[in-house]
């Protein structure tokens, strides 16, 4: 039986940066993938109070989100509009419920989410909410939970505590990951920024070098129930 995958991320592009190659690989192998994005992901960058302009920016990023996930083969994207870099202003229970409601609809077997030690506050809260939403009680469908790194957040914290113990060969899907990232025109930066096209490929090469592969994505195992 093929697995159902759920990616729970804070902002549009986090899902591609963190596990886009792995999701594309698993979908090609017959798995079903779903993506849950909790936040609108852009408005904290702007000082303007022009509501119309902000709404336009959010809409454009949302369109990029759908295009990117179509490339990696996600079956459906669930997108919410929690305020960017302000998850700490919302009751954790509300965020947990968003994840629980989505889980009920698809009943995933495997969940990918942020690392608990990321610099970004939204990422850390997303991790806590996802883990709480997947409490290992009777009836819980999620049997495997993995956390991914998010370039420009995970490595920028000090000390960086990301210590992966799972490496996925994405040699056959690195091009799809890059293509998906290109959809995020508002998020891509120029090299040597970690969210540049070149850096994304270098990071995949770096993790590949750790385990004798050309390209890899790295994860920390949070829980596996057998």
C-alpha positions as CSV (number, residue, x, y, z in Angstrom):
1,X,0.0,0.0,0.0
2,X,1.3,3.4,-1.0
3,X,1.7,6.0,1.7
4,X,0.0,9.4,2.0
5,X,2.3,12.2,2.8
6,X,1.5,15.5,4.5
7,X,3.9,18.4,4.5
8,X,3.1,21.0,7.2
9,X,5.0,24.3,6.6
10,X,4.7,27.8,7.9
11,X,5.2,29.7,4.6
12,X,5.0,29.2,0.9
13,X,8.4,28.0,-0.4
14,X,9.3,26.3,2.9
15,X,7.9,23.0,1.6
16,X,10.0,23.0,-1.5
17,X,13.2,24.1,0.2
18,X,12.7,21.5,2.9
19,X,11.5,18.4,1.1
20,X,10.5,19.2,-2.4
21,X,12.9,16.7,-3.9
22,X,11.7,13.9,-1.6
23,X,8.0,14.6,-2.2
24,X,8.6,14.6,-6.0
25,X,10.5,11.3,-5.7
26,X,7.8,9.6,-3.5
27,X,5.0,10.8,-5.8
28,X,6.7,9.2,-8.7
29,X,6.9,6.1,-6.6
30,X,3.2,6.0,-6.2
31,X,2.6,7.9,-3.0
32,X,0.0,10.7,-2.6
33,X,1.3,14.0,-1.3
34,X,-0.6,16.9,0.3
35,X,0.8,20.2,1.5
36,X,-0.5,22.4,4.3
37,X,0.8,26.0,4.5
38,X,-0.3,27.8,7.6
39,X,0.8,31.4,6.9
40,X,0.4,34.0,4.1
41,X,4.2,34.4,4.2
42,X,5.0,37.8,2.9
43,X,3.5,40.9,4.6
44,X,6.0,41.3,7.4
45,X,8.5,42.5,4.8
46,X,6.6,45.6,3.9
47,X,6.2,48.8,5.8
48,X,3.3,50.1,3.7
49,X,-0.2,50.2,5.1
50,X,-1.7,49.9,1.7
51,X,-4.1,47.0,2.2
52,X,-4.9,46.6,-1.5
53,X,-1.2,46.2,-2.4
54,X,-0.7,43.7,0.4
55,X,-3.6,41.6,-0.7
56,X,-2.2,41.6,-4.2
57,X,1.2,40.4,-3.0
58,X,-0.4,37.6,-0.9
59,X,-2.5,36.5,-3.9
60,X,0.5,36.4,-6.2
61,X,2.5,34.3,-3.7
62,X,-0.5,32.0,-3.3
63,X,-0.5,31.5,-7.1
64,X,3.2,30.7,-7.0
65,X,2.5,28.2,-4.2
66,X,0.0,26.3,-6.3
67,X,2.3,26.3,-9.4
68,X,5.3,25.0,-7.4
69,X,3.4,22.2,-5.8
70,X,1.9,21.1,-9.1
71,X,5.4,20.6,-10.4
72,X,6.4,18.2,-7.5
73,X,3.1,16.4,-7.9
74,X,1.2,17.4,-4.7
75,X,-2.4,16.3,-5.0
76,X,-3.8,19.2,-3.1
77,X,-2.6,22.3,-1.2
78,X,-4.3,23.6,1.9
79,X,-3.4,27.2,2.4
80,X,-4.3,29.4,5.4
81,X,-3.5,33.0,6.1
82,X,-1.9,33.2,9.5
83,X,0.1,36.5,9.8
84,X,3.7,36.4,8.6
85,X,6.2,36.1,11.5
86,X,3.5,36.6,14.0
87,X,2.4,33.0,14.8
88,X,3.3,33.8,18.4
89,X,0.4,36.2,18.6
90,X,-2.1,33.4,18.0
91,X,-3.1,30.7,20.5
92,X,-1.2,27.5,19.8
93,X,-4.4,25.6,20.1
94,X,-5.8,27.4,17.0
95,X,-2.8,26.4,14.9
96,X,-3.0,22.8,16.2
97,X,-6.7,22.7,15.1
98,X,-5.9,23.8,11.6
99,X,-3.5,20.9,11.3
100,X,-5.9,18.4,12.9
101,X,-8.7,19.4,10.6
102,X,-6.5,18.9,7.6
103,X,-5.3,15.6,8.9
104,X,-8.8,14.3,9.3
105,X,-9.5,15.0,5.6
106,X,-6.6,13.1,4.2
107,X,-5.4,10.7,7.0
108,X,-1.7,10.8,6.2
109,X,0.8,8.1,7.1
110,X,3.9,10.3,7.0
111,X,4.4,13.9,8.0
112,X,7.2,16.3,7.2
113,X,7.6,19.6,9.0
114,X,10.1,22.3,10.2
115,X,13.0,21.8,12.6
116,X,12.4,22.7,16.2
117,X,15.5,24.9,16.3
118,X,14.9,27.2,13.4
119,X,15.6,30.9,13.8
120,X,12.2,31.8,12.4
121,X,9.5,31.9,15.2
122,X,6.8,30.7,12.8
123,X,8.8,27.6,12.0
124,X,9.3,26.7,15.6
125,X,5.7,27.1,16.4
126,X,4.7,25.1,13.4
127,X,6.9,22.2,14.6
128,X,5.3,22.3,18.1
129,X,1.8,22.5,16.6
130,X,2.4,19.6,14.2
131,X,3.9,17.4,16.9
132,X,0.9,18.1,19.2
133,X,-1.6,17.4,16.4
134,X,0.1,14.0,15.8
135,X,0.0,12.8,19.4
136,X,0.6,9.0,19.3
137,X,-2.8,7.9,20.6
138,X,-5.2,5.3,19.4
139,X,-6.6,6.1,16.0
140,X,-3.7,8.3,14.9
141,X,-2.8,7.6,11.3
142,X,0.6,9.4,11.2
143,X,3.3,6.7,11.9
144,X,6.4,8.6,10.8
145,X,7.4,12.2,11.5
146,X,10.4,13.9,10.0
147,X,11.8,17.5,10.3
148,X,13.6,19.2,7.5
149,X,15.9,22.2,7.3
150,X,14.8,25.5,5.8
151,X,17.7,27.3,4.3
152,X,18.0,30.9,5.6
153,X,16.4,29.9,8.9
154,X,17.8,26.6,10.2
155,X,21.5,27.3,9.7
156,X,21.1,31.0,10.8
157,X,20.3,30.0,14.3
158,X,23.0,29.6,16.9
159,X,23.8,27.0,17.8
160,X,22.5,25.2,14.8
161,X,21.1,21.9,16.2
162,X,19.9,20.3,12.9
163,X,21.4,16.8,13.1
164,X,20.0,14.7,10.2
165,X,19.9,10.9,10.4
166,X,17.8,10.3,7.3
167,X,19.1,11.1,3.8
168,X,17.0,10.8,0.6
169,X,18.6,10.4,-2.8
170,X,17.1,13.1,-4.9
171,X,19.4,12.8,-7.9
172,X,16.3,12.0,-10.1
173,X,14.2,14.9,-8.6
174,X,16.7,17.7,-8.0
175,X,15.7,19.3,-11.3
176,X,12.0,19.2,-10.3
177,X,12.9,20.8,-7.0
178,X,14.7,23.6,-8.7
179,X,12.0,24.1,-11.2
180,X,9.4,24.3,-8.4
181,X,11.6,26.9,-6.6
182,X,11.7,29.0,-9.7
183,X,7.9,29.5,-9.4
184,X,8.6,31.5,-6.2
185,X,9.7,34.7,-8.0
186,X,9.1,36.7,-4.9
187,X,11.1,34.4,-2.7
188,X,14.1,33.5,-4.8
189,X,17.3,35.6,-4.1
190,X,20.6,36.0,-5.9
191,X,23.6,33.8,-4.9
192,X,25.1,33.5,-2.3
193,X,21.7,33.8,-0.5
194,X,20.6,30.4,0.7
195,X,17.3,30.7,-1.2
196,X,19.0,31.2,-4.6
197,X,18.8,28.6,-7.3
198,X,22.5,27.9,-7.1
199,X,22.5,27.6,-3.3
200,X,19.6,25.2,-3.3
201,X,21.6,22.9,-5.5
202,X,24.8,23.3,-3.5
203,X,22.9,22.4,-0.3
204,X,21.6,19.2,-2.0
205,X,25.1,18.4,-3.1
206,X,26.5,19.0,0.4
207,X,24.1,16.5,2.0
208,X,24.8,14.1,-0.8
209,X,28.5,14.3,-0.1
210,X,27.7,13.2,3.5
211,X,26.4,9.9,2.3
212,X,28.1,9.2,-1.0
213,X,25.3,10.6,-3.2
214,X,25.2,13.3,-5.9
215,X,22.2,15.1,-4.4
216,X,20.3,14.4,-1.2
217,X,17.7,16.0,1.2
218,X,18.4,15.5,4.9
219,X,15.9,15.0,7.7
220,X,15.8,14.4,11.5
221,X,13.7,11.5,12.5
222,X,11.2,12.6,15.1
223,X,9.0,9.5,15.5
224,X,8.5,6.1,13.7
225,X,5.8,3.7,14.8
226,X,6.0,0.2,13.5
